[in-house]
Amino acid sequence: METETLMDELPAATATAVEQPETPLQPPSSNADDGGVSQEFRTPEELVAKSIAPVKREYLRPPPSRPSTNNNNNAIVGVENDDAAEAKRAPLLKDKKSKRQIKRERREEQKSPLHLCPKVAKSGKVSACPYGDKCRFSHDVEAFKAVKPADIEGSCPFLVYEGPCPYGLACRFAGTHRDDVSAPTENLPGKSSELNFFNKDTQKLLWKNKMKFPKAEATLKLLGLKGNPKDKTLADNGENGQVAPKELATDTKTDSNVVANDSISPSISPEDNVDGNNLADDARPLKKAKSSVNEICSSQVSSGLSDQGGVPDGNFGVNKSEPTADTMTDSDKSLKLHPREKKLIDFRDKLYLAPLTTVGNLPFRRVCKVLGADVTCGEMAMCTNLLQGQAAEWALLRRHSSENLFGVQICGAYPDTVTKTVELIEQECSVDFIDINMGCPIDVVVNKGGGSALLTKPTRMKSVVEAASSTVGTPVTIKVRTAYFEGKNRIDSLIADMGSWGATAVTIHGRSRQQRYSKPADWDYVYQCVRKAPKSLQVLGNGDVFSYIDWNNHKTECPELSTCMIARGALVKPWIFTEIKEQRHWDITSGERLDILKDYARFGLQHWGSDSKGVDTTRHFLLEWLSYTCRYVPVGLLDIIPQKINWRSPSYYGRDDLETLMASDSAADWVRISELVLGKVPSGYSFAPKHKSNAYDRAENG
């Protein structure tokens, strides 16, 4: 599809909105942000000083009128009717439904003609379903065809694979299927290139609290960490030399909530005695436990893991012959791997795509791999959810075969949950490294003691890293911020010891938790930490990398820096990896950007499915991504390059209609862009982005 003809497919209202005027633009009305002076009458240097993108004057246009002054309302999309708009304005007071009522409604919905049985959809035959009349889905093929939405323009994303489409009649591209499309198939062609599917048997063991973690239990006992987490919390707060934030206060009420939410997980078997009455007797002082571990490891390094017979197989949790923590012999306690036995991973000079919540899904990572990323990492997964066997959380660990250097990121507040999680991940998944998040600023994570809350508890930080790295042979890395509170940096005092904890690498985001994403990242402090780190520890920097110039400057200023992790820069312009590798500013066209969106849509349909549900899921995450890409200003439109990540872009016309549409910060226009690659949205469709944060948000006080 040529760029010049794209606007013919858009609604008339959209084409009118982006049509460029024949006469020169009048200066837009001044506002408080500009200090009463229009952007047209400022020099590019003055605009940059105020963090405003210096767009060339001939492309400027007046800001679009908005019906509401509330910024949050602008994000809620309008491709909806009057009833939907009225419902949105109505108060959100709804009666809470019981679980039984929700389950009943879900079953009734599944019986509707739109929810055709997957087995019947694949084969086209009612007899293909093994459950017959007891199936919870509809078997009425003719009724399904009558209500099925029209096919989307384009070809089925599964045609590149051998065999029929796994979604058969339910596929929204069924008209392009080959003759053998109705043939039954058990394996999903699109899924054959994906790894780390969650084992159902393991999930059942986690649900029933019968999963055993002998390596984790033995490591925790040797390190003296099997006591009550509440007791260790009191010790942590007394040693950190820093006043804990209000939400981290260690009163009895708060501690009981934290322990209930994060420490007591389904992974703990009944014989672990979670009430802590007898565990305190088994806990040993930390210093003594540390020396005992070192003695055992030094005396038995030659034997390694020979007594265990290597890594257990998939039946690990049900094999009663495996030694447990209660039956460990002295020879079985040699679980802490010697550094020479650890797998090696080298991050130096590699382009590292940061783990990104919501948007950093598998299809987005595939796009970044095509554009030049070397290292990818899955979205952050919560340890407690993984140990509870939640399928949605385990889906975050999914890996594509093209991700040749791939890691997963986990977040937990206590050594026991983190240690059991890393043992389970090593057993169930194929990963090259495991990253422990100690910098997440989100309140729901911090209030439970995870993420950047660990920065106020260095003793617990050490316990988490030491226990996790001692349990698994997979390299363990950590990601931190400079501090919890702004102006009270502390990583420089800890980084010299992080290598001895067992960490392979540490990534430092040059902001505090209190800053969130406001103000520029403090790279001078990152350099200071890099120079204090031992040579055996790889240190990565993170924050505001938005061009190959930024990348080169950081590598030049601090040659000891292993590499730079790229986060929001990849969300706004994923071709940043190409720019760094080719050392150029890519003045990418709107047509090339649309091709990238088409690739994402194709990868998304292969991952989430080409049926109606898969199309809706792909569209939702595409819209989440478009809420970031609209911040990009094309190189050819700027007076000063490169663009900085904290620049606010004014309203401007693009060099063609599609480029103008892509510059819009209106969610309604994002929906129209999604229609170019995923077809029309259903009537009443609405969208509100999940993330409201950006480069110029106001900092929240911790």
N, C-alpha and C positions, 0 to 999 in steps of 0.2 A: 504494500500500500504506500503510495507516494505521499510525502508530507503535504504537498499542495492541495491534495484532494481530501485531507482528513476532516477539514471543517465542514465539508458537505455532509458528513455523517453525523455531525453534532446537531443538537437542537437549535432552532433558529435563535432562541434567546442567547445561547452561548456565542454564536457567531457574531451577533450584534454587540455583545459585551466586549469582545476582543478586537473589533474592527478598528483600525487606526484612522484617525481623522485626517482629512485632506489638508486642513490649515494647521499652522504651527500651534503647539500646545500653549495654553495660557498657564502662567505660574500657579501651581496648586496653592490652596489656601494654607496659611501658616498654622502651626499648632504649637502646643506647649513644649513638645519634645524637641522641636527645632529652635526653641528660644525665640519664636516670633519671626524668624527669617526663613524664607523658602529655600529648599535645597538647590534650586536653580541659580541662586545668587551666592552660593558658597563655593570655595575652591575645593578640589578633591582632598587636599591635605586637611582642611577644616572638617570635612565630613568624616574622614578616617579618624581624626582626633575624637570625634563624638561617636565612634563605632557605627557609622552609617556607611553602607556600601556606596562608593562613588560611581554611580551609574552615569553614563554619558547623557548629556542634556537632551539630545534628540530622541532618546528612548523613554524619558520620564513621562508619566501621565498622572492626573489627579487620582488620589486614593478613591477606591470604589465606595459608594455610600452603603452603609450598613443599617438595617432596620432597627438594631438594638445596640445600646452602648455597652452591653455586657460582653466582654471578650469570650467568656466561656460559652455564651449562646451562639457565637459565630461558628464554633466548631461543630455544632449539632446540625446535621445536614438536612436540607430540604429536598428530597425527591419524594415528597409525601403529600397526601391529600389534606383537606381542611380538618377532617376528623382526627387524623394523626397529630396535626399541629395543635389542635385543641387539647388532645390527651396529654401532649408533652407539657402544656402550660398548666394542666391540672395538678393539684398536690399529689405527691407520690405516697399516698396512704393506702396500703393494701393489706387485707387480712392474710396473716401467715398461714400457708397451707400445710397440712400434716404430710408426713412422708407417705402415708397410705394414699392420700388424695393425689399427691404428685405422681406416685407410681401408677395409679389407676388412669390418670389422664395421659401418661406416657404410653400405656398399653393401648388405649383407645386411639391415640394418634398413630401408633405403629400399624394399627389395623386399617387405616385409611388407604385408599387406592394409591396414593402417592408414595407410600412406603412399601414398595414391592420387595418380596423376599429376595435376598442377594443370590441365592442358589437358582431361583427361578429366572432372575434377570440374566444370569450368566448363560444359562442353557436355553431359555425360552420355553421350557417345559415344566409344567406343574409337578410332574412326577419326580423331578430332580431333587426336591426338598426332602430330606430324610425324616423330617418331623411331621409331615403331612398336615392333618387338621390341627395338630397341637402347636404349629408354628405361630409365633407371635406377630408375623408380618403377613401382609396381604398376598394372595396367590392369584388374584384376578388380573390377568395380563391385559385383557381388553379394556377394563376400567382404567388401568394404569396408562395405557396408550391414549385414552380419551382426555385425561387430565394432565398428562406430562407436558411441561413447557416446551416451547419450540426449540429446535436445535440451535446451538451457537455457531456462528460462522467460523470456519476454520476446520482443521483436521484433528482427529483424535490424538491426544498426546502419547498414546500407547502404540501407535503404528510403527514407531521406531524399534519396537521389541518384536521378537518372534512370538507367534501365537496370537490368540484372540484377545480382545479388550476384556479385562477382568470385570468390567461393570456392565457389559452386554447391553440389554435393552434400556437400562437406567442411564447409560452414558449420554451426556448432552451433545455428543458429536456422533451419535449412532449412524447418521446418514453417510458417514465416511468410512464405516467399517468394511473390512474385506469380507469375502464370502464365508470364511470360516469363523466369523465373529460369534456365531451362536453355539460353537462347540464348547462343551464344558471344560473347565480348567480349574485346577486346585491352587496353583501358584500364581501370585499376582506378578505379571511381568515387570511392572514399574517398581515393585518392591524388591526384586531380585538384586538390585544394585545397592540396597540399603542394608545396614548392619545394626546390631545391638537391639534386636527385638526381645521384648521381655518374656521370659519363660513362664508359662502358666503354672507349672508345678511349683516354681519358686514363689510365685505370687500367692498361691494357696498356703504355702508354708508360712509366709509372712502374715497372711490374714489370720492364721490359727496360732500365731505366736510360737511356732515350733521350729523356726529357723535357728540353726546353731552357728556361732561365730567363734570357733576355737582359737584361731590366731589372734583375733581382737581381744578376746577375754584374757588370753595368756599375756599379751602385751600390756593390757591395762593393769593386770595384777602385778607384773614385774615392775611397772613404773609407779605403783602405789596409787593408781587412779580409779580403783573400783569402789571408793567410798561414796558417801552421799554427796551429790553435786552441791547441795546447799552449804555444806561445811566448807567446800573448796571456794564457793563464792565469797564467803566472809573473808577467807584468807587472801583472795585476789584483791579485794577492795582495800585491804590493809597494806598491800605491798606496792601498789602502783604509784603512790605518791601524787595522786591527782584526784580531784573531787569528781565523783561519778555524776553523770547527768541525772536529772530528776527521775526520768523513766527507768534508770538503772539502779535506783536506790535499793539497798539490800534489806529492807524491812521484811518481816516475816511474811506478810501478805504477798508482796511482789515475788519473793523467792519461791513461794509455793506455786504461784502461777507459772513461773518460768520452768520449774522442774516438771510440772504437769504437762506443759506444752511441748517441751523439747527433749527432756532427758528420758522420761518413761515412755518408751516406744514399744510397738508390737514385737520388735526384735528381741526383747528381753524375755527369756523363758521364765516360767514360774519358779524354778529353782534358783533364780538369781536373787530372790528376796528383795524386791524393789523398795520395800518400806525402809530399808537401811538399818534395821535393828542389829543385824549381825555383821553387816559389811564393814562397819567401822572398826571391828576387831581385826579384820584382814588387811586394812589399809596400813601401809608402812610409810615412814617419813620419806619425803621426796629425795633427799640427798642419798640416803642409804639405798633406796631402790635404784637410783641412777647408777651407782657404783656396781650394784649387783648385775645390772644389765650389761655394763661394759665388761665385767669379768667373764660373764658367760660367753659373750660374743667373741672376746679375744681368745678364749681358750678353745672355742669350738668353731672358729671361722672356717677351718678346713673341711668340716663336715657339712656346713651350710644347712640345707634343708633336706639332707638325705634321709633323715629319720622320718620325715613326713611323706616322702615319696613324691615330691613335687606338688604342683597346684592341683587341687581336687577337680573332678569333673562336674558336670551339671547335676549329678545326684548327690552333691556334697551335703546338702542339708538333711538328707534322709538316710545317709549311710551311718548306721550305728557303730560301725567299727572304727570310725574316725575318733581320735582323742578329743575330748572336750576340756574346758578350763578346769573342771573339777577333777579330772583323771590324768592331768598332765604329769609326765615324769620329768626328771631333771634334764634328760637328754632332749625332750621335746620343747624345752623352754628356749632353745636357741632360735628364736624367731626373728630377732632383729637382724636385718641383712647388713652385711659389711658394705661400705661404700663401693668396693670393687665389684660386688655382686649386683648392684643396682643397674637397671637399664640406663643407657645414656641418651640424652636428648640435647641438641645444640640449637639454641634460639638465635645465635649471632647472625646479624644482618638479614634475618628472615622477616618477611612482611606478615605481621601477626594481626589477624582480625579478632578484636576483643569479643568476649561473650556479651551478647546484647539481649536484654530481656524483651520478649514479645516479637521484636523485629528480627532478631538474629536467629531465625529458624533455619531448618535445613535447606529450603529452596533459596533463601537469601545467601546462605553460605556457598551454595553451588554457583550463584551468580558471581560472588566475589572470587571464587576459585578460577572461574573462566577469565576474570579480569586481572588475575595475577597474584592473589593472596597465597602465601606459603603455608601458614599455620592458621587453623581454625579451631574454635572452641564452642561447645554447645551452650545453650542458655543455662543460667543458674538454676540448680535444682535444690530443693530443701531436703536435708538429710532425713528429717522425721517423716516426710511424705514418701520418700523412697523406701524407708524401712517399714512403712505401713502398706507397701505394695500398691500404691496408687498408680494406675496405668498412665494417667495423664502426665505425671511427674517423670515416669520412666521414659515416656516418649521424647522428653527433652534430651535424652542421651543418645538418640538415634544418630547414626553416622552414614554418610554416603561414601560409596567406594572411591569417588574422586578426591576425598579428603585424606590425602596421604599422610598428613601430620595433624592429628586430631586429638583434642583433649576435652574433658568435661569439667564443669565447675560446680562445686557443691557448697552449701552453706549450712553450718551448724554451730551451736553454742557450747557444746561440751565434748570432751575427748571421747566419751563412750559412743555417742551417736555418730560422730565423724569417723571414728576408727572402724566401727561395724559397717558403715556405709562404704568406705573405701575397699574393705575386704569383699563386700558383696559386688561392687562394681568390677573389681578385678576378676572376680569369678564369672560374672555374667556378661561382661561387655568387652569389646575390643577397643581399647583406648591407648594412646601413646603417653599421656600424662593426666594427672588429676589435679585440678586447681582448687584451692580452698579460698573462698571469698571471705576476706576480713576487712572489706571496705564499703559494703553496701550501705547506703544512707537511708534506705526506706524505713519508715517508722515501724511498720509491722514486723520487720526483721530485727531492728535494733531493740525494740521493746522486749523481745524474747532472748536477748543476749547474744544474737548473732551479728554478722556483718561488721560494721565499724564499731559496734559496742565492744568487741574484743580488743580494740585499741586502748581501752581504759584498763585492760586486765592482761598485762604482758605475761604473767605467770601462766594464765590459762592459754594464751597464744602459744607459748612454748609447749605446754602439755598436749594441745591439739595437734600441732605439727609433728612433735616427737612421736606421739603414739601412732599417728597415721603413717608416717614414713617408715616406722619400725615394723608395721604390719604387712605392707605390700612391697613388691618389687618394682611396681610402676612408679616412675618419678612423681614426686609430689611438689607442686609449686603453690605459692600463695600470692594473693593480690591484696594490697593495702592502700590506704590513703595516708597523707602526711600526719594526721592526728585526728582526734575527735573534735576538739575545739580549735577554732582558728587562732593562730598565734602561739599555739602550744605544741609545736612539732616534736615528735618523739621517735620516729623511725630511725633517725641517725644514731640513737643510743642503743637500738636493738639489732640493727642490721649486721653488726659484727658477729653476733651469736646465731643468726638465723641459719647459717650454713651448718653449724654443729647440731642444730635441731633436726636436721635431715632434709631440709628444703633444697631442691635442685635449682630453683630460680624464684625470684621475688619481683613482682610488678608493682611499681609505686605510682599511684595516681597523684599528681601534684596539687591536690586540693584536700582540705579537711572535710570531715563529715558536715560540719556546720555550713560550709560554703556551698555544698551541693554542686551545682554547675555554674555558679556565679563567679565573676572575676577570673582573670587569666590563671592558668596553671602555673605553679611555682617551680619552674624547671631548674632554677639555681639550687633549690633545696634538693631536688632529685639528683643533680650532679654531685652535691655534697655527700649524699648517701651512697652513691655509686663508688666514690673514691674511698669511703670507709669500709666498704664491703670486702670480705676475703676474696681472693682470686678464684676460689673454687665455686663461689656463688654467682650465678648469672643474674644481673639486675636489668630490668626492663623499665622504660619510662612510658608514661601514659598521660595524655592531656593536650587537647587543642592541635593535634597534628592534622593539617588540612591541605597540605601541598607538599611537593617534593622539596621545596625550599625549607619548610619546617623540618622535614626529615633530615636533610643535609646539615642544617644548622645544629641540630641536637647531636648528631654524630661527630661533627667537627668540634663542638664545644667540649664534648666529653667522649673521647675515643674509647674509654673503658665501658661505656654503655653498650650492652649486648644488642639491643634493638629497641624499637618503639612500637608500642601497641596502639592500634588505630581503632577508635570506637565511633563517636558521632561523625567523624569525618567520612567514614565509610557509609554511614546512613544517608548523609546528604549527597555524596558523590562516590559511589562504589568504584568508579574508575580511577580513584586516587592510587590504587595499586599499580595500574598501568602507568600513570604519570610518574610514580617513583622509579619504576623499573626502566622507563624510557627517558627519564629526566627531562620532561617537557610539560608545559601547560597545555592540556588538551582542550581546545575550543570545540567541544562536542556539540553536534547539531541536535535539534529536537527529534529528527528521524532516528538518529543513533540512540538517543535516550529511550525512544519508544521501543526500539528493538530490544533493549535491556529489559524493559517492562514485559515484553512478550516472552522473553526467556524465563523471567520469574514466574509468569502465569503458567507456562508449560511445566516448569519444575514443580510448581505448586499443585497442579492437577495430577501430576504423577505421584506426588507425595500424599495429598489429602483425598484424591479421587476425582474422577471426571463426571460423577453423578451430580445431582443438584446440591447435595450437601457439600461435596467437595468443592464445587464452584463457589458456593457461598463462603466457605472457609478461606479459600484462596483469595477471594475478593476482599474479605475483611482484613487479612494480613497485608494485602497489597495497599489498601487504603491507609493502614497504619504506617506503612513505609512512605507513602506519598505525603504524609504529614511532615516528613523530614526533607524529602527531595525538593519541596517547594522553596526551601531556603537557598538553594543554589542559584547564583547569578552567573550567566555565561561569561566566559573570558572576554569575548568580543564586545561586551556591553560595558566593561569596566574601564575607568580612566587609570586606575592603579591596580596592578595584579602582584601577587595572588590574593584571592579573597581570604579573609580571616573568618574563623568560625563564629566569632562573637559579633560580626557585623549584622546590623539590621538592614534588610533590603527595603528600599522604597517601592512604591507602585511603579511599574515600568511596562512598556511594550516590548515584546520579543521581536526577533527578526522575521518570524512568521507566526501564524495564528496558533499553532500547536505550542510553540515556545512561550507565547503569552499565556496560554491556558496552563502550562506547567508551572508558571511563576505565581499562580493564584494561591492565596492562603485560605481560600474558601473550600470547605469540605464538600460543598455541592459540585465544585469543579473537579475535585478529586474523584468523585463518583463518575463524572462524565469521562474522565481519563480511563477509569477502569472499564467503562463500557466499550472503549476502543479495542480492548484485548479479551474481555470476558463477556461481551454481549450486554444487552439491556438488563437493568435491574428490575426486580418485580415492583409492582405498585405498592406505595407506602413504605419503600425502603428508606432507612435512615442510618446515619453513622455518626459516632462521636469518638474521636481519638482517645485512646487509653492514657497516653502520656501527655501531660500538659507542660512538662519541663522543657526548657530550651537553654540556649547559651546565655540568655540575659534575664533569667528568672531572678527573683529576689531570694536571698539566702534565708533559710529558716534557722532560727536559733535552736541549738540542740536541746 
